[in-house]
Amino acid sequence: MQLTAVRPRVPERDLVAAEQAAAALLTALGLDVGSESMRETPARMVRAYADLLSPRPFRPTTFPNDEGYDELVLARDIPIRSVCEHHLLPFVGVAHVGYLPGERILGLSKLARVVELFAHGPQVQERLTKQIADWLSDQLSPKGVGVVIQAEHLCMTLRGVQATGASTVTSTLLGALREDARSRAEFLALTQPR
Ligand SMILES: [Zn+2]
């Protein structure tokens, strides 16, 4: 099984129109984008969002599981940065991603790249968690997959209810990590939110 490079779809962009629209938005909100200190703000906003919304392509390197390794492979504390699709404000946190290998294993650094691939916004944390788990399940046919994400949503902690420091935890467990009590308990113990 040879996996091909993953080339995420980058949407068509008109950065000039985006910059004009950003200036119009800020002006409508009562901000003075003609002032010296904010003159470049619409362009900087557009660059920042374009960056946040652009995933990097990657090649998911897999290896045959020649030694028949059948214990949990787990990458903890993979940084997450994404943008919520409801407010277009960032959410940041960590992901713990693990699987019980079948016939193939994935290069360890690739677990973080899979997270990054799906974290480019606009996203919601529940979907992000499930997409990562489903992707690993499809690509590796492992015996089990587990994904836990703990993130702080700025739309929640900076405004609205202002629940500063509150974090949201989501998880998806598939296969043996869902059904086998021992595997499930091991995975959940190792990924305890802190
Ligand atoms: Zn939000």
Residues whose N, C-alpha, C, O or C-beta is under 5 A from the ligand:
A	BS01	ZN	C84 H86 H87 C155
